[in-house]
């Protein structure tokens, strides 16, 4: 069985409170690697659905928002302990306002991440094996940020990018007994002010995923997964002043499966909110789902 290294990043956004991971700026909760492919290149599509108020008043109408991303992703080993990962997203997003439908599309913010293996159980003689990884990375402002999109709207993340550099700290712990394992990750995103004097709030992400690897007679592999993922967003600021109703937190339940044979694998994941408090109740996450196709290096 291939060793499993999951670099779970909640990086690409879906809506627009303080959430850089709520809309087009990040990809919150969908994860950043495959349970089957330790080193790979591939394509992933993911969709994120939100509802938010079209305005700041109590009687403002609710609107639907859909964030879609096609993402090139991959992970390449540099040494036996160091791996380099990258995400290159293309967004096409839509929302229906009282004045009509608004669409934006284009390249998003590119993320590069390095992960270092701090500890890994060396022998299979132990009942449980352990793996501890940590690292960091950057998200570059390659996606466009338009200040006009943030005017009089609850969703501050209806953007192709944040317009700012972001810095990531990532940690992951995997405990495994034969084919059954539990992956737990934590990461923190430091966000900076962009050239429009807008700054998204820092973001803390956590996730825990239970997985089981079935190895079939025809050398195919199937890995069902079940877990939770959470995101906590601090308040956004503009010109040094806090932007009201831009902090939030959300807890998701997630379910997924991956199947692979030879050099190819396919994965499907879905996430539903368990509990949420986004934009002081002015925004609601509906669901997230993704599908990916990978080629093992």
N, C-alpha and C positions, 0 to 999 in steps of 0.2 A: 504494500500500500504506500502510495506517495505520501510524503510528509505534508501536513496541512499547515499553511501559513496564511492567515487571513488578516489583511491590512484594512480594517474597517474604518473608512473615512466617511464622515457625513458632510460632504463638501458642496453639493450643488443645490442651490436654493429652490424654494417653492412658493413663497408668498411674500407678504411684505410687511411684517411688523419688524422687530429688530432682527428678523430672521434672514440672514444671508443664506440660510439653507432652506428657505421657503420660497421657492420660485425659480428664477433662472440663475441666480448666482451660485447655487449649490445643489447637491443631490441627496439630501439628507436621508440617512437611514438605510439606503439601498446597499451599502457596503462597497468595498473596493477590491475584492478579489474573489477567486473561485475556490470552492472546497475541493475540487478535483485537480485543477491545474496549478502547480506550484509556480511555474514560469510560463507566460503565455502572452499572446496578443489577441485582440478581439474587438468586437463591436457590441454595444449595448444600447437598447432603447428603453427609456423609462418615461412614465407619465405620472403627473402629480395633479390632483384635483383639489381645489379650494373654493370656498364661498366667503365673500366679505361684503361689508357695507360699502355702497357707492356714495360715500360722503361721511361727514362727521356728526350728523344729527341723529336723534333717536328714531326718527321716522324715515331715515335714508333707506332706499331699497337695497336688497341683497342681490349680488351678482355672482355668476359662475366664472371661475378662472381655471384654465387648463395650461399646464406647463409641460412641454414635450422636449425631450433631449435625445439626440443621437450622439453617442460618445465612443470615440476610439480610446481604448485603454490597454494597458499591458504592464508586465512586470518582468524585469531582466536582472539576473544575478550578476553582480560585479565581482564578488568574492564568495567564499563559502558562508560568510556571516553577513554580508551586506547585499541588499537588493534595492534596485531603483525602480520606482513606479511612476506612471504618468497617466493623466486624464486629459483628453482634448474634447470638449463638448461643443455641439452645435445645437442651439435652442430655436424652437419655433413655438411661440406662446400666444394665447388668445384669451380675451375676456370680453364680456358683453356688458357695456355701460348703458346708462339711460339714453345717452346720445348716440349709441351705435356700437358696433364691434371694433375692438382695437387689437391689432396684430403686430408683433415684432418678431424678427428672426435674425440669426447671425451667429458668428463665433462667440462662445462664452469664455470664461476665465480658465486658463490652462493651469493645471496643478502638477507639480513634481514633488515626489516624496521619497525619502530614503529611510530604510528600516534596518536596524542592527540586531542580530541575535545575541542577547545577553546570556541566556542560559538555555540549554536543551539537554534532556535526559539522553545519555549516551548508549545505554544498553536496554534491550527489551526484556531483561530478566525481572525488572521491577513490575509490580502490579499496575501502577499508573505511570504514564510518561508525562513530562511537563515541558513547556516551552514558554519563554518570556522574551518578548521583543519590544524595542522602543526606537523611536526615531523622530524625524521632523521633516518639514518641507515648506514650500511656498506656493501660493496661488497668485498668478500674475494677472494684471489688469488688461487682458487681451480682449475682453468683452466690453461693448459700449455701455456707458452709463449716461442717461439723459435726465437732467434735473426736472424737465417738464413732466416726466412720468410720475414724479413724486408729488405733484401739486394737487392738493385737495383730494387725496386718495388714501384709503386705509392701507392698501398694499404697497408698501415702499420697496418691495423686491420685484416688481414687474419690470425687470431690467434684463439685459443680456449679460451684464457683469456689474461688479460693485465699483469699478473705476479706481480701485485701490489695491495695494499689496497686502497680502495676508500671510501670516506665519503660523505654522501648525506644529503642535506637539502630539505625538501618538504613542500609545502603549497597548500591548496585547498579551494576554495570558491564555494558554491552551492547556487543559488537562484532559488526558485521554486514557481509556482502558480498552485495549484492542481496537475495535471499530467504532466504539461509542466515545464521543468527546463533547466538551463544553468549551466554547470560545468566548472570552470576555474582553472587551476593549473599552478604552477611555481615550478621548482626545480633546484638545482645547485649541481654539482658533483665535489668534490675536489679530484684530482688524485695525487698519489705519484710515486716516482721513484722505478722501480723494481730492482732485483738483477743483471740484465744485463745493468744497468745504462740507461734504456730507460724510459721515462715518457710521457704518453699521456697528451694532454692539457686539462685543466678544461673544463667543459661542462655545458651550460645553456639550459634548456628545458622549453617550454611553450605550453599550449594547451587550447582550449576552445571548448566545445562540447554541442550542443543543443540536448535534448532528450525528447521523449514523451512516457509515459507508458500507453499502452492499456490493460485494464483488461477485459478479455472475460468471457462469462457466464459459461464456463466449468472450471473456475478458472485458466485458462492458462493466461500468460502475455506475451506481445510483446513490445519491446522497440527499435524503430528505432532511429538512432543517426546520426548527421551531424556536422562536425566541421573542425577545422584547428589545426595543430601542427607544432611547429618550434623547430629547434635545432641549437645551435651556439657553435662551437668548437674552442678552442684556440690552439696555435701552440704546436706541440710535441717537445721534447728535448731529446738529447742523449749525455751522458757525459757532461751535463750542457750547450750544444750548441743547438740552435734552428735547427730543421729539416725543410728544405724548403718545401713549398707547402703542409703543413699539417694542416693549419687552414681552416675553412669553415663554411658555414651556409646553411640551407635549410628550406623551408616552404612547408608543405604538406596540401592537402585537404584530409579529411577522411570521410568515410561513413561506417555505420555498423548497425547491427540489432542483437538483442538477443531475444530468446523465451524460456519460461520456464513453467513447470507444475509439481506440487508436489515438490519433492526434486531435480529434475534435470533441467538443462538449457543448451542451446547451443548458441554460439555466433559466428558471422562472421564479420570480419572487413577488409577494404581495404584502402590503402593510395596511393595517386599519387602526385608527386611533382608539385608545382605551380611555385616556383622560387628556384634556387639553385646556389651556387658558392662553389663547393667542390674542394679542392686540386688545386686551381688556374685554374679551368677549365679542369683539367686532369682526372676528375672523374665525373660520372653522376649516380644519382639514377634513377632507372626505376620504381619500385613499391615495395610495401610491402603488405602482406595480412596475415591474421591469422584466425584460427578456434579453438574453445575451447569447452570443455564439463566439466561442474561443478556439484558438489553435495553439496547441501545446508546443513550446519551444524545445 
